[in-house]
Every structure is written in C-alpha cells, then in structure tokens.
Amino acid sequence: MPKIHVIKIGGSILSPNAQNLFNYAYAASLRKFLIDWLGARGMVICVGGGYLARKSQQDAATHGESDKIDLHKIGVAATNLNAELLHAVLSDIAVPEVLRYDEYTEFVDGGAGLEIPPGKVLIASAAIPGRSNDWNAMELATKLGVNTVIDIKNVDGVYSANPKDNPEAKFLPKLTWQEYLDIIGNPDSHEPGASYPIDPLTARAAADQSFVFKVIGSELKNIQAALENEEFTGTIIS
C-alpha cells in the first residue's frame, strides 16, 4: 500500500451557504492539486456536513424533531451527500465507492477489503449517529496506521476565542489537547450541528492516543506544506 495521508475537509468549505450548497469551484481546484501532487501517494478525504447539514437539522427541529439521534442521522445523510458530490468531481482519481454507512462500519470493525492504490483518493463520509467527522477522520487514520489528520477549515487555525465574534482573539500556532479543551470550555458531549474546530469527544480521544491534528485554512499551497511536514500557517494540536 502506498504512503497514506488523511485529510478532513470541513463542511463550511464544501457547503458554505444557501447560495453555494456545494462548492464545485473548490472541489475542482482540489482535483487539479491532487492530480499534480499525489504521485505514488494515497489519500483519504473525510468530509463534513456544513450548511446543508445545519440547515436540514434546523428545519427538522423547527418542525418538531427533538430527538438528538434523529438530528444526528439527518446530519449524517447530508454529509454523505457532500461526499458523493465530491466523489463525482474526483471520480477519475477516486476509489470507486464512497466509504459510508455499512461500508464504513465494516472497515472500522474488520479492516479488511480496503485498498487505496497509488495516486488514488478514498472519499469517506459518515456512518454512526452521534460522532463528528473529526472522529471519523481520526478513526480511519488510526485504522490505516496514520497518526496525523490535516483538518481543513474556513479559518486559518485555532484562536483563543471565535475571531468572528472577538477581534481581540489571538491566533495559537501550537496547543496541547488540554489547552484546546480549556479554550472550548470542556464540553462533555457533541451536539448535533455544533461547531468546534475539533469536537470535544475527538479531542479527548486524540489526547489519549497521542494523535495530532493540523488545523489549517483551505489554501492549497498551505495544505501541501502541511502534508509534506514543511512550515505552514495553522495550528498543531498534539
């Protein structure tokens, strides 16, 4: 098997708003980058739900849905649609099937029957309600013997507070997992539609496993630097 890299593309990149339910322009630029960069490497791309998931969950809640598991299932379905759309754009360099639902569970439980040939990308989505796509990315990476996820966001890293709400927020290039958990308030659950740089359940598991997340923005040259362990703009949490 070729050297595998695992990235997670946040839903805010793939499905940013009502006017751009799926970001075909970014997906196309990602395809061009990967064709040039992959060579003999393999890659797993886990995707998030973004606006499509949040709006679907909000609409369901407005019309009376209150069960958290059902709301998570709605988010899973929206995330799987994003994965299928990204797969369509990357189809010439992608493993034929999206890893989702039963296929995801079977791989995580058994680990057999999955091959990522050199120069190919596996698109991975969601299966189990109640877990975030950060969790999925870490779980798949661990299964494949990888200890780092490149986590692509619509911000350039982690700040001391939400920079959209607080202009005094400070950019933090390096954090321990405990420092990160302190910043987000140490929540003990992952709520449907919640928006954290990395969800708290994943953060705690990553701390226990000495796992590394590189949280970065969506600029492709910066992603390349992070993948190649060169200097990049972003936050390393370890």
C-alpha positions as a Python dict, from the first residue, in 0.01 Angstrom:
ca = {
    (1, 'M'): (0, 0, 0),
    (2, 'P'): (132, 349, -78),
    (3, 'K'): (201, 607, 191),
    (4, 'I'): (-141, 727, 305),
    (5, 'H'): (-233, 1081, 406),
    (6, 'V'): (-562, 1163, 580),
    (7, 'I'): (-732, 1499, 544),
    (8, 'K'): (-1067, 1620, 665),
    (9, 'I'): (-1242, 1895, 470),
    (10, 'G'): (-1479, 2091, 688),
    (11, 'G'): (-1837, 2123, 579),
    (12, 'S'): (-1803, 2501, 579),
    (13, 'I'): (-1566, 2461, 283),
    (14, 'L'): (-1776, 2215, 84),
    (15, 'S'): (-2121, 2356, 167),
    (16, 'P'): (-2073, 2717, 276),
    (17, 'N'): (-2419, 2875, 243),
    (18, 'A'): (-2762, 2872, 79),
    (19, 'Q'): (-2624, 3026, -240),
    (20, 'N'): (-2348, 2764, -264),
    (21, 'L'): (-2486, 2437, -133),
    (22, 'F'): (-2186, 2253, -276),
    (23, 'N'): (-1861, 2430, -360),
    (24, 'Y'): (-1785, 2286, -704),
    (25, 'A'): (-1517, 2550, -769),
    (26, 'Y'): (-1315, 2444, -465),
    (27, 'A'): (-1366, 2076, -544),
    (28, 'A'): (-1234, 2133, -896),
    (29, 'S'): (-925, 2317, -769),
    (30, 'L'): (-866, 2036, -518),
    (31, 'R'): (-885, 1782, -801),
    (32, 'K'): (-621, 1967, -1002),
    (33, 'F'): (-394, 1990, -697),
    (34, 'L'): (-428, 1619, -621),
    (35, 'I'): (-358, 1512, -978),
    (36, 'D'): (-31, 1705, -964),
    (37, 'W'): (63, 1608, -607),
    (38, 'L'): (-38, 1250, -534),
    (39, 'G'): (215, 1059, -745),
    (40, 'A'): (265, 728, -565),
    (41, 'R'): (84, 851, -253),
    (42, 'G'): (-266, 754, -144),
    (43, 'M'): (-515, 973, 39),
    (44, 'V'): (-829, 954, 248),
    (45, 'I'): (-1057, 1259, 242),
    (46, 'C'): (-1322, 1277, 513),
    (47, 'V'): (-1591, 1539, 460),
    (48, 'G'): (-1814, 1748, 684),
    (49, 'G'): (-2178, 1846, 650),
    (50, 'G'): (-2161, 2225, 651),
    (51, 'Y'): (-2460, 2444, 570),
    (52, 'L'): (-2653, 2158, 413),
    (53, 'A'): (-2638, 1957, 735),
    (54, 'R'): (-2703, 2250, 970),
    (55, 'K'): (-2999, 2384, 769),
    (56, 'S'): (-3153, 2037, 738),
    (57, 'Q'): (-3119, 1982, 1113),
    (58, 'Q'): (-3257, 2328, 1193),
    (59, 'D'): (-3556, 2278, 964),
    (60, 'A'): (-3632, 1942, 1120),
    (61, 'A'): (-3608, 2090, 1470),
    (62, 'T'): (-3837, 2379, 1370),
    (63, 'H'): (-4096, 2127, 1256),
    (64, 'G'): (-4093, 1934, 1582),
    (65, 'E'): (-3796, 1695, 1569),
    (66, 'S'): (-3629, 1694, 1910),
    (67, 'D'): (-3457, 1357, 1926),
    (68, 'K'): (-3079, 1407, 1914),
    (69, 'I'): (-3014, 1076, 1740),
    (70, 'D'): (-3262, 1160, 1465),
    (71, 'L'): (-3097, 1501, 1422),
    (72, 'H'): (-2757, 1334, 1402),
    (73, 'K'): (-2894, 1095, 1137),
    (74, 'I'): (-3006, 1394, 931),
    (75, 'G'): (-2654, 1536, 960),
    (76, 'V'): (-2506, 1202, 853),
    (77, 'A'): (-2729, 1193, 545),
    (78, 'A'): (-2630, 1547, 445),
    (79, 'T'): (-2263, 1467, 497),
    (80, 'N'): (-2297, 1160, 277),
    (81, 'L'): (-2445, 1376, 1),
    (82, 'N'): (-2143, 1609, 22),
    (83, 'A'): (-1918, 1304, -4),
    (84, 'E'): (-2100, 1176, -312),
    (85, 'L'): (-2078, 1517, -479),
    (86, 'L'): (-1705, 1542, -406),
    (87, 'H'): (-1661, 1188, -536),
    (88, 'A'): (-1829, 1286, -861),
    (89, 'V'): (-1579, 1570, -910),
    (90, 'L'): (-1281, 1348, -821),
    (91, 'S'): (-1413, 1036, -993),
    (92, 'D'): (-1109, 985, -1218),
    (93, 'I'): (-871, 973, -921),
    (94, 'A'): (-1108, 829, -660),
    (95, 'V'): (-1161, 477, -532),
    (96, 'P'): (-1492, 367, -694),
    (97, 'E'): (-1712, 368, -384),
    (98, 'V'): (-1761, 625, -109),
    (99, 'L'): (-1692, 480, 234),
    (100, 'R'): (-2018, 540, 421),
    (101, 'Y'): (-2286, 372, 631),
    (102, 'D'): (-2232, -6, 642),
    (103, 'E'): (-1913, 8, 435),
    (104, 'Y'): (-1759, 250, 687),
    (105, 'T'): (-1862, 35, 982),
    (106, 'E'): (-1738, -287, 822),
    (107, 'F'): (-1397, -133, 752),
    (108, 'V'): (-1357, 8, 1102),
    (109, 'D'): (-1470, -316, 1264),
    (110, 'G'): (-1280, -555, 1039),
    (111, 'G'): (-1025, -355, 845),
    (112, 'A'): (-1023, -592, 551),
    (113, 'G'): (-1108, -538, 190),
    (114, 'L'): (-997, -175, 157),
    (115, 'E'): (-722, -79, -83),
    (116, 'I'): (-608, 270, -177),
    (117, 'P'): (-387, 234, -486),
    (118, 'P'): (-105, 480, -556),
    (119, 'G'): (-239, 806, -693),
    (120, 'K'): (-593, 741, -569),
    (121, 'V'): (-824, 902, -313),
    (122, 'L'): (-1076, 733, -87),
    (123, 'I'): (-1371, 960, -8),
    (124, 'A'): (-1502, 881, 339),
    (125, 'S'): (-1823, 1004, 493),
    (126, 'A'): (-2025, 905, 796),
    (127, 'A'): (-2199, 608, 946),
    (128, 'I'): (-2272, 628, 1317),
    (129, 'P'): (-2501, 900, 1458),
    (130, 'G'): (-2353, 1094, 1747),
    (131, 'R'): (-1998, 1116, 1616),
    (132, 'S'): (-1843, 1401, 1424),
    (133, 'N'): (-1644, 1385, 1103),
    (134, 'D'): (-1335, 1478, 1304),
    (135, 'W'): (-1389, 1148, 1488),
    (136, 'N'): (-1434, 963, 1159),
    (137, 'A'): (-1110, 1106, 1020),
    (138, 'M'): (-912, 1008, 1331),
    (139, 'E'): (-1070, 663, 1345),
    (140, 'L'): (-988, 590, 981),
    (141, 'A'): (-635, 729, 1016),
    (142, 'T'): (-572, 509, 1318),
    (143, 'K'): (-702, 205, 1131),
    (144, 'L'): (-461, 282, 847),
    (145, 'G'): (-163, 335, 1078),
    (146, 'V'): (-156, 715, 1039),
    (147, 'N'): (-124, 938, 1347),
    (148, 'T'): (-197, 1281, 1193),
    (149, 'V'): (-501, 1441, 1029),
    (150, 'I'): (-485, 1759, 822),
    (151, 'D'): (-808, 1936, 922),
    (152, 'I'): (-912, 2199, 665),
    (153, 'K'): (-1135, 2478, 791),
    (154, 'N'): (-1272, 2815, 678),
    (155, 'V'): (-1032, 2982, 925),
    (156, 'D'): (-652, 2958, 930),
    (157, 'G'): (-622, 2778, 1264),
    (158, 'V'): (-734, 2784, 1626),
    (159, 'Y'): (-778, 3112, 1816),
    (160, 'S'): (-816, 3194, 2183),
    (161, 'A'): (-1179, 3288, 2105),
    (162, 'N'): (-1401, 3296, 1799),
    (163, 'P'): (-1233, 3557, 1575),
    (164, 'K'): (-1565, 3631, 1407),
    (165, 'D'): (-1707, 3749, 1739),
    (166, 'N'): (-1396, 3877, 1916),
    (167, 'P'): (-1145, 4097, 1730),
    (168, 'E'): (-904, 4052, 2023),
    (169, 'A'): (-883, 3676, 1970),
    (170, 'K'): (-523, 3553, 1943),
    (171, 'F'): (-401, 3304, 1685),
    (172, 'L'): (-248, 2995, 1850),
    (173, 'P'): (8, 2805, 1639),
    (174, 'K'): (58, 2520, 1891),
    (175, 'L'): (-161, 2372, 2161),
    (176, 'T'): (-179, 2068, 2383),
    (177, 'W'): (-510, 1884, 2382),
    (178, 'Q'): (-584, 2002, 2735),
    (179, 'E'): (-518, 2363, 2636),
    (180, 'Y'): (-752, 2319, 2342),
    (181, 'L'): (-1026, 2169, 2559),
    (182, 'D'): (-993, 2457, 2803),
    (183, 'I'): (-1042, 2707, 2518),
    (184, 'I'): (-1367, 2545, 2402),
    (185, 'G'): (-1499, 2517, 2758),
    (186, 'N'): (-1452, 2142, 2815),
    (187, 'P'): (-1798, 2031, 2692),
    (188, 'D'): (-1866, 1663, 2760),
    (189, 'S'): (-2076, 1585, 2452),
    (190, 'H'): (-2103, 1657, 2081),
    (191, 'E'): (-2431, 1826, 1999),
    (192, 'P'): (-2596, 1794, 1654),
    (193, 'G'): (-2479, 2083, 1437),
    (194, 'A'): (-2225, 2204, 1694),
    (195, 'S'): (-1931, 2398, 1550),
    (196, 'Y'): (-1592, 2343, 1713),
    (197, 'P'): (-1252, 2344, 1543),
    (198, 'I'): (-1240, 1982, 1664),
    (199, 'D'): (-1524, 1829, 1861),
    (200, 'P'): (-1458, 1759, 2231),
    (201, 'L'): (-1504, 1381, 2215),
    (202, 'T'): (-1245, 1356, 1939),
    (203, 'A'): (-1013, 1589, 2129),
    (204, 'R'): (-1021, 1370, 2439),
    (205, 'A'): (-964, 1052, 2238),
    (206, 'A'): (-679, 1218, 2046),
    (207, 'A'): (-513, 1314, 2375),
    (208, 'D'): (-534, 954, 2497),
    (209, 'Q'): (-384, 824, 2171),
    (210, 'S'): (-112, 1092, 2128),
    (211, 'F'): (-280, 1180, 1800),
    (212, 'V'): (-202, 1500, 1607),
    (213, 'F'): (-437, 1739, 1425),
    (214, 'K'): (-307, 2015, 1198),
    (215, 'V'): (-586, 2273, 1174),
    (216, 'I'): (-540, 2492, 867),
    (217, 'G'): (-725, 2705, 613),
    (218, 'S'): (-826, 2594, 265),
    (219, 'E'): (-543, 2746, 59),
    (220, 'L'): (-393, 2462, -145),
    (221, 'K'): (-24, 2560, -120),
    (222, 'N'): (-59, 2570, 256),
    (223, 'I'): (-226, 2229, 254),
    (224, 'Q'): (67, 2095, 53),
    (225, 'A'): (314, 2234, 308),
    (226, 'A'): (123, 2071, 594),
    (227, 'L'): (110, 1738, 410),
    (228, 'E'): (484, 1749, 344),
    (229, 'N'): (574, 1847, 704),
    (230, 'E'): (707, 2182, 590),
    (231, 'E'): (638, 2517, 753),
    (232, 'F'): (271, 2611, 720),
    (233, 'T'): (17, 2852, 860),
    (234, 'G'): (-213, 2677, 1103),
    (235, 'T'): (-239, 2520, 1446),
    (236, 'I'): (-79, 2195, 1557),
    (237, 'I'): (-268, 2026, 1841),
    (238, 'S'): (-83, 1735, 2000),
}
